[in-house]
Amino acid sequence: MLSKSRIIVLHSIKHSDKGMVVQCYSDVKGRTSCYFFAGSKNSRSAMMFPLSILDVVLFYRHQEGDSMPLIKEVSPVSPMGNLKTDIRKGAISLFMCELLLKTLKESGPDPSMFSFLANSAMFLDAVEEGCENFHLHFTANLCKVLGYMPEDNYSETCPHFNFANGRFSRDYVESLCFLPEESRLLHQILSTPLTALSEIKCTGDARNRFLGKVIDYLSFHTSFRTELKSLPVLRELFA
């Protein structure tokens, strides 16, 4: 059985000398895995980089859903070469994929999630100014698509973002709240469109502390473990 799909590559791992298992997010399946016969002379394997968006034809050996499908045909939706050549964008894409692998469940298609991921990947590839803030914007807005969007009721009288209720609060609880400067940055990110990322001004230290807090917030609601191997690289690049 053949089936057409559009996928976003999240991770690929070599399997034997000729193939690889590709973990991806599909427009028709949601989070899923596929098998791709790469082969040493098959240049198409170079398309399986993090956040690559591909049109594929899948072959199911048995009834659809009973086995891992085989990628029979593949073509890129966009070259997205900057994700491979720009070290900063490559590091951000690895972080995004690692975070998605920890938070996305195999629960069927979600058009809003697929659209969010595809648009985010293409914007990251194309953005020229504000790249250093992209992963902050992505992580905060991933909370929204997953159903844990912070309510932006920030004000001078409510300067502390509270993990538990997803709102800015007057009171500060150390184990559940952002510090005022982190809360202010969250408000700024939530109210800034992607096209204005360069307008967000903060130090590298502030950026790194904030990202850690947003990951803690997401972990609080999804129960994933917060250890991300890509974080040290991001912190060094955007210090």
C-alpha positions in Angstrom: 0.0 0.0 0.0 1.3 3.4 -1.0 0.5 6.7 0.8 1.7 10.3 0.3 2.7 12.4 3.2 4.7 15.5 4.1 7.1 15.0 7.0 9.3 17.1 9.2 12.5 15.3 10.2 13.2 15.2 13.9 16.0 12.6 14.1 17.6 9.9 12.0 19.7 7.0 13.1 21.7 4.6 11.0 20.3 1.1 10.8 22.7 -1.4 9.3 24.9 -0.3 6.4 22.1 0.5 4.0 19.3 2.1 5.9 18.2 4.6 8.6 15.2 5.0 10.9 13.7 8.5 10.6 11.7 9.9 13.4 9.5 12.6 12.1 6.3 14.6 12.4 3.8 13.9 9.6 0.9 15.9 8.3 -1.3 12.7 8.2 0.2 10.6 11.1 1.5 13.1 13.7 4.7 11.9 15.3 5.8 8.7 13.6 8.8 6.7 12.4 9.8 5.6 8.9 12.5 3.5 7.3 14.7 4.8 4.6 17.1 2.8 2.5 20.0 5.2 2.3 22.9 3.3 0.9 26.5 4.5 0.7 25.9 6.0 -2.8 22.4 7.4 -2.1 22.8 11.2 -1.8 19.2 11.5 -0.8 20.2 10.6 2.7 21.6 14.1 3.0 18.0 15.4 3.0 17.4 13.7 6.4 18.7 16.6 8.5 16.9 18.1 11.5 13.8 20.1 10.5 14.1 19.2 6.9 10.6 19.3 5.3 10.0 16.5 2.8 7.3 15.2 0.5 7.4 11.4 0.7 5.6 8.4 -0.7 5.4 5.7 2.0 5.1 2.0 1.3 3.3 -0.2 4.0 4.2 -3.9 3.7 1.1 -4.8 5.7 -2.1 -3.0 6.7 -1.3 0.6 7.4 -0.4 1.1 11.0 0.8 -2.5 11.5 4.5 -1.8 10.5 7.0 0.9 10.0 6.5 2.3 6.5 9.3 2.5 4.0 10.1 5.8 2.3 9.9 4.9 -1.4 10.1 8.4 -2.9 11.3 11.6 -1.3 11.7 15.3 -2.4 12.5 18.4 -0.4 9.7 21.0 0.0 12.5 23.7 0.3 16.3 23.3 0.2 16.6 25.0 3.7 20.4 25.0 3.3 21.0 27.6 6.0 20.1 25.0 8.7 23.0 23.0 7.5 25.6 25.7 6.9 24.9 28.3 9.7 26.2 26.9 13.0 23.8 29.0 15.0 20.7 27.8 13.1 22.0 24.3 13.1 22.3 24.3 16.9 18.8 25.8 17.3 17.3 23.2 15.0 18.9 20.4 17.0 17.5 21.9 20.2 14.1 22.2 18.7 14.1 18.6 17.5 15.3 17.3 20.9 12.6 19.3 22.7 10.0 18.0 20.3 11.0 14.4 20.7 10.6 14.7 24.4 7.2 16.5 24.4 5.3 15.2 21.3 3.4 12.0 21.8 2.3 9.6 19.1 -1.4 10.5 19.2 -2.4 11.0 15.6 -2.4 14.0 13.3 -2.6 17.6 14.5 -2.8 20.1 11.6 -2.1 23.1 13.9 1.1 21.5 15.3 2.3 20.5 11.8 1.7 24.0 10.5 3.5 25.6 13.5 6.5 23.3 13.1 6.7 23.7 9.3 6.4 27.5 9.5 8.9 27.7 12.4 11.5 25.6 10.4 11.2 27.7 7.3 11.3 31.0 9.2 14.5 29.9 11.1 16.1 29.0 7.8 15.3 32.4 6.3 15.6 34.8 9.2 18.6 37.2 9.1 18.1 39.4 12.2 17.1 38.2 15.6 18.2 34.6 15.2 19.6 34.6 18.7 16.1 35.0 20.1 14.3 32.5 17.8 14.6 29.5 20.2 13.1 31.6 23.0 10.1 32.5 20.9 9.7 28.9 19.6 9.8 27.3 23.1 7.3 29.8 24.5 4.9 29.3 21.6 5.3 25.5 21.6 3.7 25.8 25.0 0.6 27.3 23.3 0.3 24.6 20.6 0.7 21.9 23.3 -2.1 23.5 25.3 -0.1 25.2 28.0 0.1 28.7 26.7 1.0 31.3 29.3 -1.7 33.9 29.8 -0.2 37.3 29.1 -1.7 39.3 31.9 1.6 40.9 32.8 1.6 44.3 34.6 3.7 46.2 37.1 1.4 44.9 39.8 1.6 41.3 38.5 5.3 40.9 37.7 5.9 37.2 38.5 4.9 34.4 36.1 3.5 31.4 38.0 4.2 27.9 36.7 1.1 26.3 38.3 -1.7 28.5 36.9 0.1 29.9 33.8 -0.5 33.5 34.8 1.4 36.5 36.0 0.9 37.0 39.7 1.4 39.6 42.4 2.9 37.1 44.7 6.3 35.4 44.3 6.8 31.7 45.1 10.4 30.7 44.6 9.8 27.1 43.4 6.9 28.1 41.0 7.7 31.6 39.7 9.9 33.4 37.2 11.9 36.3 38.6 10.7 39.7 37.5 13.2 40.1 34.7 12.4 36.7 33.3 8.7 37.4 33.6 9.2 40.7 31.7 11.0 38.9 29.0 8.3 36.3 28.7 5.7 39.1 28.3 7.9 40.7 25.6 8.3 37.5 23.7 4.6 36.6 23.8 3.7 40.1 22.5 6.4 40.2 19.7 5.8 38.7 16.3 8.5 36.5 14.7 9.2 39.2 12.2 10.3 41.5 15.0 12.7 39.2 16.9 15.6 41.6 16.5 13.6 44.1 18.7 14.0 41.8 21.7 17.1 43.1 23.6 18.7 41.0 26.3 22.0 39.7 27.5 23.3 36.2 26.8 23.0 35.4 30.5 19.4 36.6 30.6 18.6 34.7 27.5 20.0 31.5 28.9 18.3 31.8 32.3 15.0 32.5 30.6 15.2 29.5 28.3 15.9 27.3 31.3 12.8 28.7 33.0 10.5 28.1 30.1 11.8 24.6 29.7 11.1 24.1 33.4 7.6 25.4 32.9 7.0 23.0 30.0 8.4 20.2 32.0 6.1 21.0 34.9 3.1 20.5 32.7 4.3 17.6 30.5 6.5 15.7 33.0 9.4 15.2 30.6 12.9 15.2 32.0 14.6 18.5 31.4 18.0 17.2 30.5 18.7 18.3 26.9 22.0 17.6 25.4 21.7 20.5 23.0 21.4 23.1 25.7 25.1 23.6 26.6 25.9 24.3 22.9 23.1 26.9 22.7 24.3 28.6 25.9 27.8 28.8 24.6 26.8 30.1 21.1 24.4 32.8 22.5 26.3 33.7 25.7 
